[in-house]
Amino acid sequence: MATYAVGDIQGCYDALQRLLEACRFDVAADRLWLVGDLVNRGPRSLDTLRFVRDLGSRAVTVLGNHDLYLLMAAAGFGRRSKGDTLDPILDAADRDELLDWLRCQRLCHHEGRFCLVHAGLLPQWTVGKARALAHEVEQVLGGPDYLDFMRNMWGSEPVAWSDDLTGWPRLRVIVNAMTRMRFCSPEGAMEFRSKGEASAAPDGFVPWFEVPGRLSADHVLVTGHWSALGLRMEANLLALDSGCLWGRHLTAVRLEDRALFQVGCPANAAQA
């Protein structure tokens, strides 16, 4: 049995199928770890969502910001973006089943020495603490009051974690760190405006994974979200968003031996 961690798909279903062929993925024996952002902006989000859902226990996926955006849009909250490609999902006969499945997925998954999360973890969180905090969000998102959560989830405040946080601000920080963060201060204050390369960090901020003394550094974090960062394979980081949506590559890494698999993606995958 092999486990293949795959970067942000964002509706690029055809590239995903070519990547699985390149990996020789065996649906009867192997597993996929998906870093989130299954949907949006690519041309076949509905097919991607159905495919991953139908894999059942063979796929472990965590939620990304675009997946949460889909859930918000379906609930009637937030403003739709010009370039989104969610209508085929929202108009599908099985939309409710797909959305119910999606909102019951994890925000963070921990197994052995690996931790799967879409964006990253704040420097003061151990992997164990992060998993417990993710569970708080998952309980609400998968529960009967999830519409209240959708109504209050979006926003960039507070920018930093405190153990004293409660209610929606507490859950919002957890969501923002795990699905939106790129840069933060050494003290763990997040900055959400900058989306460029790691070398373009704003004054006072660094890439989240470069904070000295980061408490999750004893695990291998498997992430996506940051296409400008590109593929990074370090001792304690596998950053797998290699820009398929923008005409670069869709990437998989076999966790057992770090074997790398990539397929090229068409330059027009993202719809304006």
C-alpha atoms as one frame of an Amber mdcrd trajectory, in Angstrom:
protein
   0.000   0.000   0.000   1.249   3.480  -0.899   0.025   6.918   0.100   0.198
   9.691  -2.489  -0.113  13.294  -1.309  -1.520  15.519  -4.065  -1.398  19.300
  -4.374  -4.269  21.707  -5.016  -6.546  20.334  -7.760  -9.058  23.211  -7.987
 -11.271  21.457 -10.484  -8.458  20.325 -12.808  -9.956  16.854 -13.052  -8.213
  15.791 -16.263  -4.791  16.621 -14.809  -5.668  14.636 -11.684  -6.502  11.565
 -13.738  -3.257  11.837 -15.693  -1.340  12.212 -12.435  -2.938   9.101 -10.957
  -1.971   7.192 -14.098   1.603   8.422 -13.732   1.612   7.226 -10.117   0.011
   3.912 -11.088  -2.465   4.579  -8.314  -4.214   1.364  -7.275  -7.655   2.231
  -5.959  -7.907  -1.144  -4.230  -4.694  -0.767  -2.248  -3.350   2.793  -2.270
  -4.527   5.994  -0.617  -4.650   9.648  -1.627  -3.950  12.528   0.722  -5.408
  15.718  -0.741  -4.269  19.088   0.582  -7.620  20.815  -0.012  -8.953  23.204
  -2.642 -10.541  20.368  -4.558 -12.733  22.873  -6.390 -13.033  26.260  -8.069
 -11.533  28.115 -11.011 -10.638  24.939 -12.868 -13.030  23.553 -15.490 -14.306
  20.330 -13.835 -14.950  20.972 -10.152 -18.113  18.849 -10.097 -16.319  15.808
 -11.542 -13.452  16.277  -9.088 -15.773  16.436  -6.091 -17.703  13.349  -7.171
 -14.527  11.393  -7.855 -12.946  12.111  -4.471 -16.219  11.490  -2.628 -16.610
   8.135  -4.371 -13.116   7.029  -3.327 -14.457   6.727   0.215 -11.791   5.727
   2.714  -9.140   5.562  -0.019  -8.991   9.382   0.050  -8.190  11.674   2.966
  -8.894  15.299   2.203  -8.657  18.418   4.303 -10.620  21.566   3.604  -9.075
  24.482   1.753 -10.259  28.061   1.450 -11.932  27.389  -1.913 -13.804  24.408
  -0.484 -15.093  26.599   2.344 -15.969  29.295  -0.191 -18.134  26.737  -2.005
 -19.947  25.899   1.227 -20.476  29.595   1.932 -21.797  30.241  -1.567 -24.187
  27.289  -1.295 -25.474  28.671   2.020 -26.036  32.119   0.492 -23.254  33.944
   2.356 -20.394  36.012   1.031 -19.952  37.581  -2.377 -19.415  35.433  -5.461
 -16.135  36.028  -7.290 -16.122  36.736 -11.004 -13.761  33.866 -11.810 -15.359
  31.077  -9.815 -16.572  27.878 -11.500 -18.959  26.592  -8.875 -22.280  26.738
 -10.736 -22.105  23.153 -12.063 -21.899  21.947  -8.437 -24.592  24.294  -7.179
 -26.901  23.259 -10.037 -26.231  19.504  -9.782 -28.995  17.095  -8.812 -26.710
  15.604  -6.146 -25.467  18.949  -4.800 -26.836  18.413  -1.301 -25.157  15.031
  -0.937 -21.857  16.431  -2.216 -21.978  19.479   0.045 -22.935  17.420   3.096
 -19.972  15.167   2.397 -17.631  18.124   1.915 -18.526  19.897   5.136 -17.829
  16.706   7.086 -14.193  16.574   5.929 -11.351  17.447   8.261  -9.503  20.721
   8.607  -6.313  18.946   9.690  -5.279  15.293   9.600  -2.498  13.775  11.704
  -1.104  10.319  11.109   2.270   9.088  12.323   4.921  11.706  11.620   2.799
  13.478   8.986   0.277  16.286   9.361  -1.958  17.227   6.428  -3.322  20.800
   6.394  -4.182  23.168   3.567  -2.194  26.304   4.455  -0.154  25.801   7.614
  -0.032  25.884  11.399   0.664  28.809  13.690   4.105  28.601  15.321   2.770
  28.171  18.872   0.714  25.096  17.950   2.032  21.582  18.297   0.521  19.108
  15.857  -1.481  17.600  18.707  -2.909  20.965  19.684  -3.656  21.822  16.064
  -5.587  18.596  15.626  -7.641  19.346  18.765  -8.393  22.870  17.542  -9.345
  21.589  14.099 -11.778  19.216  15.795 -13.552  22.197  17.380 -14.229  23.626
  13.910 -15.179  20.249  12.453 -17.765  19.655  15.173 -19.523  22.913  14.311
 -19.151  22.630  10.535 -20.510  19.087  10.519 -23.244  19.808  13.045 -26.765
  21.253  13.002 -25.587  24.862  13.545 -23.242  24.995  10.573 -25.191  27.820
   8.915 -24.382  30.077  11.865 -20.746  29.112  11.422 -20.890  29.970   7.707
 -22.407  33.344   8.543 -19.598  34.182  10.965 -16.591  32.374   9.514 -15.179
  34.842   7.015 -12.989  37.777   8.000  -9.377  38.465   8.949  -9.774  39.345
  12.613  -8.378  38.404  15.057  -4.985  38.080  13.370  -3.354  36.060  16.142
  -4.133  33.114  18.364  -4.836  33.343  22.073  -5.942  30.524  24.336  -8.457
  32.996  25.772 -10.377  33.325  22.503 -13.931  31.986  22.494 -16.877  31.721
  20.125 -16.674  32.749  16.479 -13.372  34.684  16.830 -11.708  31.516  18.154
 -12.986  29.357  15.298 -12.162  32.072  12.737  -8.486  32.164  13.754  -8.263
  28.382  13.482  -9.827  28.415  10.014  -7.677  31.316   8.802  -4.428  29.730
   9.961  -5.210  26.339   8.480  -6.708  27.524   5.177  -5.448  31.064   4.387
  -2.090  31.753   6.045   1.143  32.337   4.134   3.094  34.851   6.191   3.085
  35.482   9.923   5.198  37.317  12.456   7.554  35.420  14.784   4.862  35.903
  17.436   2.208  34.321  15.203   0.286  37.360  13.919  -1.002  36.528  10.416
  -0.792  38.731   7.308  -3.337  37.955   4.587  -2.725  40.520   1.831   0.550
  39.184   0.447   0.422  36.227  -1.953   3.818  36.380  -3.640   6.982  34.366
  -3.288   8.500  33.587   0.086  11.225  36.165  -0.570   8.565  38.893  -0.817
   7.560  38.736   2.847   6.252  42.048   4.213   8.344  43.804   6.848   8.069
  42.014  10.173   6.733  38.789   8.652   8.213  35.508   7.424   6.774  32.418
   5.745   4.921  30.567   8.489   7.189  27.505   8.194  10.346  29.592   8.763
   9.388  30.933  12.196  12.185  29.968  14.618  11.050  27.477  17.222   7.854
  26.494  15.403   6.307  23.813  17.618   5.083  21.647  14.719   8.587  21.323
  13.262   8.920  17.816  14.702   6.429  16.558  12.104   6.333  16.641   8.310
   3.628  19.110   7.346   1.973  18.338   4.003   0.423  21.516   2.607  -0.802
  23.353  -0.474  -2.428  26.772  -0.908   0.658  28.789  -1.910   1.145  28.494
  -5.680   3.744  31.301  -5.765   5.848  29.311  -3.308   5.846  26.329  -5.641
   6.984  22.840  -4.799   9.032  22.665  -1.593  10.375  19.360  -0.304  12.201
  19.810   2.983  12.832  17.568   5.970   9.672  18.740   7.757   7.670  20.279
   4.905   6.069  19.039   1.699   4.466  22.089   0.051   2.676  20.717  -2.999
   0.816  23.556  -4.725   2.849  23.700  -7.924   0.415  25.891  -9.848  -1.601
  23.458 -11.941  -4.370  26.012 -12.173  -1.932  28.535 -13.660  -0.514  26.264
 -16.342   2.374  24.720 -14.401   2.136  21.275 -12.772  -0.027  19.059 -10.612
   2.193  17.262  -8.129   2.060  14.077  -6.069   4.604  12.780  -3.567   4.603
   9.201  -2.343   4.966   9.616   1.397   6.758   6.331   2.031   9.849   7.255
  -0.030   9.264  10.846  -1.247   9.085   9.756  -4.874   7.903  12.727  -6.959
   5.297  12.602  -9.731   4.167  15.560 -11.842   2.051  16.237 -14.909   1.850
  19.416 -16.927  -1.321  21.471 -16.925  -2.816  23.577 -19.732  -2.161  27.299
 -19.460  -5.868  28.090 -19.765  -7.009  25.935 -16.841  -8.024  28.998 -14.827
 -11.076  30.764 -16.137 -11.099  34.558 -15.978
